[in-house]
Amino acid sequence: MASTKLYAAIYVILFVVATAQVVLEEFLTEEVYWIVFGAIMVFSFAKAMVVAGYFMHLREEPRSVSYVMLIGLFGALALTIAAAYSIL
C-alpha cells in the first residue's frame, strides 16, 4: 500500500500538469494549433497513466488486468480520434 505522502505528491504533479495544459491553451493560435493539441494530448495520456497506475492500483494488479484496461484505453482513444476527425 502506498503512503499518504506518495498520493499527495502524485496529486500535486497532476495539478501542475493540468495547470500546464491550461497555460498551453492560452498560446493556442491557428499557426501552432496542432503542436499545442499534441502537447495537451501527451499530457492527458500521461495523467491517465498516473491515475490508472496509482489511484486505480493497476501497478499492484496482475498484468492481465492491465492489458484489459489498455484495450479499453485504446478503444476510447480510437473513438476520440474518430470524433475529432468528424468535427474537423
MOKAGI-V548879 format. One record per pair of residues at least 6 apart in sequence whose ideal C-beta (glycine too) atoms are under 8 Angstrom apart, sorted by the first residue. I is the first residue (numbers start at 1). GAP is how many residues later the second one is. Records with the same first field share a line. If there is no record, write none. Layout:
I=GAP  GAP
This chain:
2=52
6=48
7=47  48
10=40  44  45
13=37
14=33  36  37
17=26  29  30
18=29
20=23
21=19  22  23
24=12  15  16  19
25=11  15
27=9
28=8
48=25
52=6  17  21
53=6
56=13
58=7  8  11
